Amino acid sequence: MEYKEFFDLLEAGHITTGTRVWITDFRHRDIMQKPIRHIPPTHVEIHGDGKSSTPIMRTPYSVNYYFSPIGRSGKLSNKVVLPYDNTAYGEAVHVFYDLEDAKAHYRTQCEDIRRQIIEARAIENARFDRIEAELDKRLAEY
């Protein structure tokens, strides 16, 4: 589900801080650049307003809730994952209750990025073909 839906459930009290969920996010603004955010399916615990009993820093960047990854041993990491990226658009992570749903969504995002790479490659190849044809034309003159 989108984080907005998850946030509404938190605000309504249907989900509480300390709940463990899965998050994922993999997006590019420009496929030729590094990703805006790359979070493979990650098991996390939700925290709000810095009031959790875990040794996590206070809520950063004025967000109401944030996530703490859960390590293999089941202990919380000191890392903080914000629900929104740091772009002007502020797109949010996707939240899932089930690992399989998170993996399926992540695969969908990867397939979308692969499609974007294929399209970008076709555009760049066409551009290089035009440059090469222009060079061949100039070489033929000499």
ABEGO torsion letter per residue (X at the ends): XBAAAAAAAAAAGABBBGBBBBBBBBBBABAABBBABBBBBBBBBBBBGGABABBBBBBBGGBABBBBBBBAAGBBBABBBBABBABAAGBBBBBBABAAAAAAAAAAAAAAAAAAAAAAAAAAAAAAAAAAAAAAAAAAAX
